[in-house]
Amino acid sequence: MLFKALSIYLAALLLIELILSIYIAYGQYINEVVCFAGSNCSAVQGSSYGEIAGIKTSVLGSFAFALSFLIYIWAQNSYKRHRFFFGAMSMDALAAIYFISLQFFVLKQLCASCLVVDTFMLTIFALSFYEFHTQRKELLTSLSQKRRAPFIQW
């Protein structure tokens, strides 16, 4: 039961993160900076790190989070597929750490909206790590029980 609740919670977090990133991307599209608190969001989002190859990072994030959600739905009930999802979440978590580090150490300004999205990503990574290892443990347990089955039943 815990595993099912965790799956629902993880899917909900992925959707919330997707909605937040789309909201931020839409704000940038209409030339309005979305900032949940504080006033440094325009400096962070408008910095040279706010774009990759001419594309706003919020737009790239929206596509990445949409893809992450689809991969999560696809990976349900399959350990091999879930390994792929966990790999994708690892890459997303590294990107979140990168963007948080940029804000703290390079730009020395914090964007509350960006920090919320990045914190959600790190939370999703932690939950997917737990879910992945729970699935792995269940798989190994079932495999070891199959090996212990007697060849001849009395």
C-alpha positions in Angstrom: 0.0 0.0 0.0 2.9 2.4 0.8 4.3 1.7 -2.6 1.1 2.7 -4.4 0.7 5.9 -2.3 4.3 6.8 -3.1 3.6 6.3 -6.8 0.6 8.7 -6.7 2.6 11.2 -4.6 5.5 11.1 -7.1 3.2 11.5 -10.1 1.5 14.5 -8.4 4.8 16.1 -7.7 5.9 15.7 -11.3 2.6 17.3 -12.4 3.0 20.2 -10.0 6.5 20.8 -11.1 5.4 20.7 -14.7 2.7 23.3 -14.0 5.1 25.6 -12.2 7.6 25.5 -15.0 5.0 26.1 -17.6 3.7 29.1 -15.5 7.2 30.5 -15.3 7.8 29.9 -19.0 4.5 31.6 -19.9 5.4 34.6 -17.7 8.6 35.0 -19.7 6.7 34.6 -23.0 4.5 37.6 -22.1 7.6 39.5 -20.8 6.4 39.3 -17.2 8.8 37.8 -14.6 7.1 35.3 -12.3 8.5 35.5 -8.8 6.8 33.9 -5.9 8.7 36.0 -3.3 11.5 38.6 -3.5 12.6 40.7 -6.4 15.8 39.0 -7.8 13.9 36.7 -10.2 14.3 39.1 -13.1 18.0 39.3 -12.5 18.4 35.5 -12.4 15.9 34.7 -15.2 17.3 37.4 -17.4 21.0 36.5 -16.8 23.2 34.9 -19.4 22.4 31.6 -17.6 18.7 32.0 -18.3 19.1 30.7 -21.8 20.7 27.7 -23.3 21.3 27.9 -27.1 18.9 30.8 -27.3 16.1 28.9 -25.6 14.8 30.0 -22.1 15.7 27.5 -19.4 12.1 27.6 -18.2 10.9 26.3 -21.6 13.6 23.6 -21.6 12.5 22.7 -18.1 8.9 22.5 -19.1 9.7 20.0 -21.9 12.0 18.1 -19.6 9.4 17.8 -16.8 6.7 16.8 -19.3 9.0 14.1 -20.6 9.8 13.0 -17.1 6.1 12.6 -16.3 5.5 10.6 -19.4 8.5 8.4 -18.7 7.2 7.8 -15.1 3.8 6.7 -16.4 5.5 4.4 -19.0 7.8 3.0 -16.3 5.1 1.8 -13.9 5.2 -1.9 -13.0 8.5 -2.5 -14.8 11.8 -2.5 -13.0 13.8 -2.2 -16.3 11.8 0.9 -17.3 12.0 2.3 -13.9 15.8 2.2 -14.1 15.5 4.4 -17.1 13.2 6.8 -15.2 15.7 6.9 -12.3 18.5 7.7 -14.7 16.4 10.6 -16.1 15.7 11.8 -12.6 19.4 11.7 -11.8 20.1 13.9 -14.8 17.3 16.3 -13.7 18.7 16.4 -10.2 22.1 17.3 -11.4 20.7 20.1 -13.5 18.8 21.3 -10.4 22.0 21.3 -8.3 23.7 23.1 -11.2 21.1 25.9 -11.3 21.0 26.2 -7.5 24.8 26.5 -7.4 24.7 29.2 -10.1 22.3 31.2 -8.1 24.3 30.9 -4.8 27.8 31.1 -6.1 27.9 32.8 -9.5 25.0 35.2 -9.7 24.8 35.6 -5.9 21.1 36.3 -6.3 18.2 34.0 -5.6 15.1 33.5 -7.6 12.4 32.1 -5.3 10.4 30.6 -8.2 13.5 28.9 -9.6 14.4 27.6 -6.1 10.9 26.1 -5.7 11.1 24.3 -9.0 14.6 23.0 -8.2 13.6 21.9 -4.7 10.7 20.0 -6.2 13.1 18.3 -8.6 15.4 17.3 -5.7 12.5 16.0 -3.7 11.3 14.0 -6.8 14.8 12.6 -7.2 14.9 11.5 -3.5 11.5 9.8 -3.8 12.4 8.1 -7.1 15.6 6.9 -5.5 13.6 5.3 -2.6 11.0 3.9 -5.1 13.7 2.5 -7.3 15.5 0.7 -4.4 12.2 -0.6 -3.0 11.4 -2.1 -6.4 14.9 -3.6 -6.7 14.7 -5.1 -3.2 11.3 -6.7 -4.1 12.7 -8.1 -7.3 15.8 -9.6 -5.6 13.5 -11.1 -2.9 11.3 -12.7 -5.5 14.2 -14.0 -7.5 15.8 -15.5 -4.4 12.5 -17.2 -3.4 12.3 -18.8 -6.9 15.8 -20.2 -6.5 15.0 -21.8 -3.2 12.0 -23.6 -4.5 12.6 -27.4 -4.3 12.9 -29.3 -7.5 10.9 -32.2 -6.2 7.9 -31.5 -4.0 7.1 -34.2 -1.4 
